[in-house]
């Protein structure tokens, strides 16, 4: 049977690491998970209770394509709470996770063959989704000097720019002047601007939303990270008013709607601030555990993250093949970590990503195992 070249995308290596870790656990080993960006906590308790009540009240079916009106209104209120912005609920679109948001954004904004700039290191699904849609990802080789974020001079002869702040895998953020400079350059060149803001609320730094600078941007966010709802697959977009109807038509045809059950839970989760802030405090503790402990395990070359829950370390002094090193660490230390090749095909063979989204006790144990592994390796 004939195959489309659009399907020839690279594997998501972290998923391969997860499977290797699962196989080790199936053999009876205890594995510390630092490979995946998934909160160790589950959905807030009130979210689960709200869903239980909704299911007992009657069947859950399709919602309108743009999402439950109450959820859209509550998301709009979040922008006032977090950024002091007044956003019309009509501009909010509820999506089947942020992944659906990227699909909708890319299809809405770009023609086949258009060039979309993304920073390396960066989330690998950006380039793979672009390729699957016959769009050309233009990889920007960012530097430590720019905090691994694009700068205006990087924007040349492209149709779109996608930025993430805080970023995966580095946890670095764009300040307001830097974000403004990028958005203004995109405005001058007619370049569409997409802001991935799914790690807002996670980390010590206060992130800036692109909506604080312009309404002529696409915002993508999710309930996966701050709200601890990864498996529920529910997210949202904020788009210019003139783009709402086109996104609605695409949503109707591609997804019908986001999961009704997940939307019910998401609405309740937004009023669980105490529980969610408790998770944020856990991430803060975990961050300190890794920042203080990783250098003693041979992983001292990294930029302390401003947000998200990752540390992205240069391991060039230990290896020239991060995939082999990650496999060695899993085998010999019982700790799962992610090779940088996922995030930077050009330079990722010399980097590893450590996630500290799990329980603090696991992070303490994981760092101790890494330190023991490093001492044995040196001997």
N, C-alpha and C positions, 0 to 999 in steps of 0.2 A: 504494500500500500504506500502511496506517495506521502512524503512527510514535508511539512512546511519548515523553511529555514528559520521562521520566527520562533519556533519551538526549541531551537538549538541554543538554549541559555545555559550558563554555567550553573553548577550545583550550588546550593546554599550550604557551605562547608560546616557551619555551626550545627546544622541538622544532622550531618554525618557524625560529628563529634557526639551529639546527643545519643545517637544510635549506638556508637561504640561504648559510651558510658552505660547505656541500658544493658548491653550484652555483658559488661563486666558485673553489673549488679545482678543479672540473671545467674551468674556463676557464684553468687554469694558474697561478692565484695561490697564494701561500703565506699561509695564515691561521693566526694564533695563537688557540688556543681557550681562552677564559676564560668561556665561556657555560654549560658543563655540569659538573655535580658528579660527574665520573667520574675516578677515579685514573688517572694516566698509566701506572702500572705495571699489569702483569697479575697473574693468580693466582700465588701462591707456587710455586716450582719443584717442591717436594715434593708439592704438591697435584696438579700435572700428572702427576708420576711415579706417584702412587698411583692416579690414574684410569687411566693406561695399563696398570698392572699388573692392575687390576680388570677391565678390558675384555679383556685377554688370558686371564684366568682363566676367563671364562665370560660368558654374556649378562647384561645388567643389565635387570631388569624392575621391576614395582611393588614398592615397599616398603610397610610398614604405614602407615596414614594419618598417624600422629603422628610418623613419621620413624624413621630407623635408630636402634635402641636405643643403639649405641655413640656416635653423634653427640649424642643427647640427654644422655647421661651426661657427655660431654666439655663440652658447653655448660654443664651444671650446675656442673662444676668451674671453668669460667671465672669464675663469680660468686664463688667462693672466692678465686681468684687476684686478681681486680680489686677486689672490695669486701669480702672477708672474710666472705661469706655462705654459709650451707649451704642449698642449694636442692635439693629432691628432683627427680631426673631425670624423674619421672612428670609433673611440672608443665610440662615443656618440650615445645613443639610445633614441629616443623620445618615451614616454610612455603615456598611458591613465591615467594620474595622477600618483602620487607616489605609490598608491595602486597596480597598474599594475606592477610597478617596483619591489615591494616586491614579488609579485607572480612569476615574471620572475626570480628574484634572487634565491628564495627558490627552485624553480623547477630545475633551472640550476645547483645549487651547492650541493643539498642534496638528498640522497636516503630515501625512506620510512623508518621511524623509527629513523632517525638521530636526534641527540640532538643539539639544538641551544640555546645558552645562551642569555638572555635579562635581563636588569636591572629592578628591581622594586624600586620605581615607574617608569612606562614607558607607552608608548602608547599602549592601550589595543588591537588594531588590530594586533600588532605583534604576540602575542600569539594565537589569534583566527585564523589568516591566517595560522600559522604554524600547528595548530591542524587540520584545515580543509584539509590540505595536508598530513595528517598522519605523521607529524613530531612532535617531542617532545620539547615543550618550556621548557627550564631550567631557572627558575626564580632566579636571583641573588638579594638578599636582600641588597641593597646598603645603605650607611649610610651618615649622614650629614658630617661626617669627610672626606669622599671622594667626597663631593659635589654631592651626589646621582649618582655617576658614578661608573661603574665597575673598579676593579683594577686587575693587572695581576694574583694575587693569586686566583681570582675567576674563572679562566679559567682552568678547569680540566675535562678531559674525556668528552669533547664536540666536536661536528663536526663543529660548527660555532659560531660566536659571532656577535651580532648586537648592535651597539652603536648609540646614537643620541646626537649630540652636535652642538648647544644648544638642550636641551632635553625638551620634553613634558612629564610631566607637570611642571617640576621644573625650567626650564630656565637656568640650569647650563651647563657649558661647560668644555671640556677637554682641558688643555693646551698642547702645542706641546710635552713636555717630557712625559706627562701622556699618550697621544695618541700613541706616538712612543713605549712606553713600552708595551701597549696592542697589537699593530700590531706585534712587534717583538716576543712577547710570542706566538701569533697565528702562526707566521711563524715557530717558533721552534717546535710547536706541530701539525703542519699540519691542523690548524683550519682556516676555511674560515672566512674572515673579511668583514662585511658589515657596511657601514657608512651612516646613515640617516642624511643628511645635509639640510633638507628642511627649516630650520629656519636661514640659513646663510643670512646675510644682515639685520636681524631684531634684534635690541638690541644694547646696548652700547659697548659690548665686541667685539673683533675681533676674529672670529672663525678660527680654523685651519682645512683645508681639509685633509682628510686621504691621498689624492694624493700628498700632500707635503712630505709625508714620504715614500710611496710605490705605485707602479703601480699594485701590486698584491692584489688589493682590489676591491670591488664593491661599487660604490657611487650611492646613490639615492637622487634625488632632485626634486623640483616641482615649478611650477609657482603659486602655491596657496597662499603662504605667502608673501614673499617680493614683488612679482609682482601683488598681490591682485586679483588673478584669480581662486578662489576656485571652482566655479561652472563650469569652462571651462574644467576641468579634463584633464590637460596636464602637464606632468612632463618629467624627463629624468634620464638616468643612464649613468655612465661612467664605463666601464668594461675593463679588460685586453684585449689586441689585440687578443689573442688566444681564447677568449670567445665570440667575436662579432658574429660569424656565428651561434653558438648555440643559442644565444639570438635572433638572427634574425629568425631562424626557429621556435622557440617558439612563437615569436610575430606574425609571419605569421599565425600560426594556432590558437592561442588563441584570438587575437585581430584584425587581418588583419593590422590595423594601428591605431594610435591615430587620433582623429577627425581632418580632414583637416582644418576646420574652426578655431579650437582652435590653431592649429599650426601657421596659418597665423597671428592670433592675438598675439600669444606668440612672434613671431619673431619681430613684431613691438614694443611690450612692452619692449623689451630689450634695446631699444634706448630712453626710457622715463625716464632717470636718474633724471631729475629735479623733476618730479611728484612723482617718487618713493621715493626720499629722503625726500620729504614733508611728505609722509606717515610715514617714519621712525622717523621724528621729532615729529609727533603726538604720536607715540608709546612711545617715550622718555618722553613726557609730561604726558601721561597716567600712565607710570611707576611711576613717582614721585607722582602723585595724590594718587595711591594705596599704595605705600610704606609709605607715610606720613599719609594717612587716615585710612587704615585698622587697625592699632594698637588701634585707638580710638573707633573702633567698636568691639573690643574683639579679633581681628585676628592679633596678634603681633608676633606670633612664626613662622617665615619663613626665608629662606635664600634669600636675594635680588637676583633677577635673573640677569644672565650675558647676556642673549639673549632671543629670542622668545618673547611672550607677555603674560606670565603667572606668577602668584604668587601661590605657593603651601604652604598652611598654615596648621600647626598643630592645630586642634581644640579640642584636648582631654580634655581641661579644660571646654569646653562647652557641649560636648556630647560624647557618645560612639557609636553613629550611625549617620554617616555623611549624609546618605541618608534621614533620618528623619529631620535632621537639615536643609538640603538644601530645603526640601519641606516646612519647617516652614518659612525659609527666603523668599521663593517665595510667600507664602501665606500672610505673615505679613508685608514684606518689599517691595514686588514687584520687587525683584531682583533675577534673575536666576543665580545660581552657580552650579558647578559640584561636586558631591561627589567623594572623593578620591578612592572609590572602583573600579572605572573604571581603575585606574592606578596601584593599588596595592591591590590585593584581600586579602592579609594577614594583612596589616596595614592601608588600606585606609578608614576603618570605623572611623578613627580619623583625617582625613584630608579633606580639600576642595581645589578645584582649582578655582582661579579667573582669567578670561581672561580680558585683557585690550586692546583688538584689536579694540574696537569700537571708536566712536567719543569722544573727550575729554569732551564735555558737558555731555554726558551720563555717563562717568566715575565719574565726579564730583557729579552728581545727585545720582548715584548708591552708592557712598561712604557716602553721606549725609543720604540716606535712611537707610543704614546699621548702621550708628551711631545712628540714632533715634530708630531703632529697638533694638539695644543693650541696650540703656538707658531704654526703656520700659521693656525689658526682665529682667533687673536688679531690677527694681522697685518692 
